[in-house]
Amino acid sequence: MAVSTTSSLLDDLRAIVGADSVIADEDELLVFECDGYVVEKRMPDVVVFPTSTEQIVRIVKTCNEHEVPFIPRGAGTSLAGGTLPVGGGVMICLTRMRQILEVNVRDRYAVVEPGLVNVHLTQHLKETGFHYAPDPSSQGACTIGGNVATNSGGPHTLKYGVTVNHILGVEVVLPSGEVVQFGGPCEDLPGYDLTGLFIGSEGTFGICTKAWVRLTRNPAAYRTMLGVFDTVREATEAISAIIGAGIVPAALEMMDQGIVEALEAAFQFGFPLDAGAVLLIEVDGLEVSVDAEAGRIVELCEQNGAREVRSANTPAERQLLWKCRKQAFGAIGRLSPSYCTQDGVVPRTKLPEILEFITATGEKYGLRIVNVFHAGDGNIHPILLFDERDAEQTRRVIEAGDEILTRCIELGGSVTGEHGIGVEKISFMDRLFTSTDVAVMEDVRRVFNPEGTCSPHKMLPTAGACGMEQIERSHPGRRAAL
């Protein structure tokens, strides 16, 4: 094996979780060779499935005894290679830790395990009048622990905020095997915000084993609209007009013609196939206020070129609209055998410019690129379509993605809004931050992970190498051939 996964290590792991909770056969490990970022692949040497914090403590200590790196994984929906086991080692899969341990509606929090699927929490809360606000597009599959790792966003975070705004505390197994708690059910604890520091650390500070999450009261009323535009530019101008008018919708999503075609083929909602772009807009709040707000949005859309603005008149119509948006990525399978989703951010006023650049980049590299994204906060998701069995196409996808993200930086933005850095974007860290900034981040990581054994080779460049280059230098020949 690539690391010292001797029979002794396997025996120790089986003694902790049971033989049926350890995978070491190569044909079974193939399932874990990549996450949602399919451009890079690397199998772990072992996968274990713990069911408790105590088991994770013993697994981590066992890995340390055998000098084997380890990495946590949830549902594997990361789109930046966040769960890629660079250099092999032990993958600690948390999907069997999926209990809702407590719901306290009076104090507005719940306590959940990291493997709980995001949407299952809101479904569990259905009769309480509350929900868990962060709603990534993959919420039907992604886990709360994965959301914590990457500080996930989602359509409704324009108004309600991202994951860090809804996590009160976490229980963590540090890379040493020590169990600590940051935060808890009480808000605004004194001292440093270690909960906020841990959220978004992408598994490099330790393994989340429990989370205290904030519950949000359901709005009294919704108004959900679909604005239809002939061009992407008109749609983006409408976005700027809505935000500029002081309106903060609960959600403001844009889908271009390519996505609309795929969604219509999948769901037959009645999307206009000749539209250049559509905006999915939702406002919520008190019944007395949402109609006026929705009416103003319709006016602004029409003033900026909308040829029509449809309204969801029933809960079923609203649900179907959101089903289309949340399953947009799945519908892309109708367009291409493989796709790579980027995750850049630009100021809202720069949306027309970055979308024109994306179109030009697709033409330059001979790639089809479609777009669906959180338009309200400038978080773009260009989706590059290709066939990963073709090495030349894969090369062009990587280069095109690099140019798009570089342009995001040039426009005053960033290379990630919610997917994280993972292994995909390590090379951008030196472009986003000064050497002093990166050195400080490294110092913080060493406080939690001094030996670098937990989620190694993630987020930060190492020894002057970045991204793919870093992986090759650290582990020559181990990068999987596509």
N, C-alpha and C positions, 0 to 999 in steps of 0.2 A: 504493500500500500504506500501512498505518497507520503504519509506521515506515519509515526510509530503506532499505528492502530494494530497492535499485537493482540494475540488471543487473550493476553492478560487484561488489556484495556476493555475488550469486548466482554469478557467475563465479568469485570467490575461493573460495567454499564448494565448488563443483563441482571445482575444481582440487585441493582437499584430499581429498575423499572419493569423487569420481567422480560423474558426472551421474546415475547410477541410484540414488545414495544421498542425493539432495536432492529434497524435495517442496516445490513452491511453487504448484501449481495449487489453486484454491479448492475444487474438488469433492473432491480428495484430502485437503486439510487438514481437511475436516469430521470425519474420523475422530479428530482430535486436539483437538476443540473442548471436550472436558471429560474428566474422569476418572470415578471411581466416584461423585463428587458431581455429580449431574446437574442440580441446581437452578441452577447458574450455568454459562454457556458463553461461551467466547471462543477463536477460532481463533488459532494462531500465524501468523506471516507466512511462516515457513520452518521445515521440519523436516529435520534432518540426522541421518545414521546413521553415526557413527564406529565404527571397529573397533579402535582402539588409543589409548593415552594420548597418544601423539605427535600423533595427529589431533585429539584434544580440545584440546590445547594450541594448535594452530594455529587451530582454530575459535574458541576464546575470544579469542585475540589479534586475529583478524580482526574479530570482533564489536566489540571495543574500538576498533579503528581506524575502524570505521564508526559508532561511538557507538550501537550497537544492543544492547538488553538480551537476555539469554539465560536459559534455564531447562532443567535436566536433567529427564528423564522416563524411568521404567522401563516397567513394564507398564501403567501408568495405573490401578492398582487403588486409588489414594488415595480415601478417603471424606470428605475435608475440603477438596477443591479444591487440594491441595498442588501439582499440576502445571498448574493453570490459568495460562495465559500472560497475566497482567494487562498490558494495554498492548501486547500483541503481542510481536514480536521473534522470535528464533531458538530453536526447541526442539531440544535435543540429546538424541536418543533413544538410549538405551544398550543396547537389546535385542540388538544384534549382538555385544556384548562379553559372551559367556556361557561362557567357558572355565573349566574347573577347572585351574588352573596347577600346583598341587602338592597332594599329600596326604601328610602325615607322621604316621602313626599312632603312632609311638614317642613323638613329642613332642606328639601330640594337637592338631594344627592342620591346616588346609587353607588354600590361597591361591586366591581365586576372583575373577573379574571381576564388575562390578556388575550386568550383565544376566542373570546366572545365575538361573534360576527356583529358588525356595527348595527345593521338594521334590526337584529334580533332584540336589541335593547329597547328600541322604540316600539317594536311590536309588543313586547312584554308590558310596556307602559300604556298601551292603547286606552285602557279604561280609566286611567288616572287623571287624564287631562294634561299630562306632561310628555315631553319627548327629549331625546338627546340630539342637540342641534347640529353638530358637524355631520355632514352627509356627503362623503366622497361619492363620485360616480360609481365606484366599485363597492358601495356600501352593502350590497347583497352578498358580498364575498369577503371583503377586507375585515380585519379584526381590530378591536380597540387597541390592543398592544401595538399593532403595526401603525395605527393612526398616531399613537403617542410617539413612536420612534421617528416618524417623518413629519410630525406636526401637520397632519393632513388638513386640507381645506374641503371645498365642495361648493355646489351652487348657492346654498343659502348662507355661506359664510360672509358674503358681501355685507349683510346686515348683522349677522349674529357672531361673526368672528370664527377663527380657526380653532384647531384642537386645544392649543395652549390656553384659550379663553374659557375652556369648559372642563379642565382637569384640575381638581382641587388638591390631589395628592397621589403619590404612587408608592408602592412597595417595590423594592429593587434588590436583586441579588447582585452584589458587586463582583467584579472579576476575581476577587480574592475568595469569594464564597460567603462573605459577610452579608447579612440581611439588614437593610436600612429602610427607613420610611422618610420620604420627603413630603411635607404638607400633610393634609388630612381633611376631615370633614369640615373643620372650621376655616373660614376665609381670613385672608390678611394676617397670617401668622407673622410674628416679628422675625427679624433676621434676613439673611439672604434668601432669594427666591430659588431654591435648589430644584423645586418642581419645574419651574420654567426653564431652568438650565438643562434639566434632564430631557424635557420634551424636545424632540427634534435632533437628539444626539445620535440617532440611527444605530442604536445598539452598541455604540462605542464606549458608553459609560457603565453598562451593565444590562441586566435583563429585568424588564418590568414583569412582576408577577401578580400585581393587583393594582387597580386604579379606582380612586374616588372621583366620580364624574358628576358635573353639575347638571341638574335637570331644568329644562326650560318649559314654561307654561305654553300650551298650545294657543295660537292666536284665535281670537273670536271669529275672524272672517278672513277669507282669501279672495283675491281677484287675480286670475291667471290669464295672460294674453299672449298671442302669437302675432308678432309684427312681420309682414312679408315685404321684402325689399328687392328691387331689381339688381342692385349692386352691393358688394361688400362695403364700399366706401359710404354709401348712404346709411347702411346699418350702423357703422361705427360712428358716423356723425350724430345719429339719433342717440346712441349711447352717451356721447359727450353732452348732448343737450339735456338728457334726463338727469344725469349727475350734476351738471352745471346749474340746473333749476333747483337744486337743493333737495331732490328726491333721492332717497336711498331705498331702492326696492329690496325685498327679501332675496330676490334672485334676478340676475340679468345675464342670460346665456346667449351666445351666438353660434349658429351652425351654418356652414356654407353649402353651396349647391351639391358638392360631392357627398357630404354627410346626409343631406336631405334625400338624395336619391337612394342611398343605402337604407335609411330609416323607412322610407315609403315602401320599398320592396319588402322590408321585414314586417311592418306593422299596418300598412294600408290606412294610415291616419287621414290621408287627404292632403298631404303637403303638396304645394305647387312645385312641380318639378322644374319649371322654368325660372324660379326665383334664384337670384344670386346669393341671397342670404336670408335667414329668418332669425328673429330675436324671440326668445322665450323669456317673458317678463312676469314676475309675480310680486304683488304687494300684499302685505298682511297687517293686521292690527284690529282696532275696534271697528265694528260695523259702520258707525257713523262717519268714519274717516276714509275707508278704503275706496269708496266709489269716487270721491273727489280726486283722490290721488291717481286712481286708474284712468279717470277721464283726462286728467292733465297729461299723463303718459301717452294716451292715444293722440292727443293734440300734437305733442312734440314729435311723435313718430311720423304723423302725417305731414308736419311742417318740414321734415327732413327726408321726404321722398317715399314713405311707406305707401304701397298701393292698396293695402288693406291691413286692418288690425282685427284679428279674431279674438273672441273671448270664450273661455271655457265656461259653459253655462251650468254644468252639473259637476258634482264631485267625480263622477266616472270620466268625464272629459278631461278634467284636471289630472286625474291619475294617469290617463293614457298619455297625455302630453309629457308628464314627468317620466313615465316608463320609456318613452321614445328617447328622451334626453339621457337617462341613466344607462340605457342599453346601446347608446350610440357606438361605443367601442366594439361591442359584440357584433353589431351590424356590419362593421367594416370587413368582417370575414367574407362578406359577399363581394368585396372589391379587390381583395388581394390575399395571397396565402400568408403573408407576414406584414407586420407594420411596426414602426418605431415611433413612440409618442414623445415629443419634446415638451418641455415645461418651462417656458420663459415668462418673464414679466416685463412690461413696459408701462410708462405713464399712459393713462387712458387716451390722452390727446395724440399719442404716437401710434395708436392702433392702426389707422390707415397706412401709415408708413411701414410698419413691420409686416403687415399683411401683403402689401405690394412687394416687399422684399422677399417674403416667403414664396410668392408666385414666381418671381424672377429666379429664385434659387432652384425651384423645381424644374423650370425650363432649362437652366444652366446644366443641371445634372441629369436631365432626362428622367425625372421622377414625378410621379403624381403625388401631390400633397393636398390633403383635405384638412379642414379646420373645424373644431368644436371647442369652445373655451368659455371661461368665466369672464365675460367681457366687462362686467361692472368694475372689476378691480384690475383689469389689464393683464390677467393671467392667461397667456395663450397656450394652446395645445395643438401645434401643427402635427399632423399624423402623416409620416412618410411611408408610402406603400412600396413593398418590394417582395422579393422571394429570397429568403435567407439561404436557400440552397445554391444561390448564385453568388460567389465570392465578390465578383465585380460590382453587383448591385449593392451588396453589403458595404463595400468600401465607399461607394458614392453616397449611401445613406449616412454614414458616419461623417463624411466631409461636409455634406449639406447641413446636417444637424449642427456641426461645429460653427458653420458660417451664420446660421440663424441665431444661435445663442450669442455669438460674438456681436452681432448687430443689436441684440437686446441690450447688451452692456453699453454699446456706443450710444444708444438712445436713452440712457439713464436708468436702465432697468437691471434685472438680475437673471440668472440662469435657472432659477427654480422658485416656484411659488408654493409647491406642496409635495412634489415627488421626492425631494431630497437630492443629495449629491451622489450617494452610493459609490459605485466605481465609474459610472458613466461620465461624471462631470468633474472629477478630481483635477483635471488639467486646467479648469477655469478658476480654481481657488486663488492661484497666484495672480490672475487677471482682475479678480474682484477685490482682493485684499493686498495690503502691503506685506512685506516679509515679516515685519513686526507683528502685524495682526495674526498671521498664520502661526508665528512662534508662540504667541500668547494662547491661541487655541490649542496648540500642542501641549503647552504646559498644563492647561486645564484638563485635557484628556488624560495626561499622565497622573493627575491626582486620583482619578477614578480607576484608571486602567494602566498602571505603571509598567507592566510587562508587555502590553500590547497584545494580549492573548485573546481578548474578546472583540469580535468583529474586526480583525486586522485588515489593514490596507483599505480602509473606507474613509471617505470625506476629505482627508488632508493629504497633500503630497508628501512623499517620504524620500529622503536622501536625494533630493533634486529631481526625482522622477515623478511623472503624473500619469494617471489613467492607465491606458493600455501599456504604456512604456513602463510604468511602475510595476505592473503585474509581471511583465516579462523579465525585468531585472531581478525582482524578488524571487520568482519561481520560473526559471528558464524552461521553455518548452511545455509548460503546463497549460497555456492558453489553448482552449479547444479549437480545433480547425472547424470552420463553418462549411 
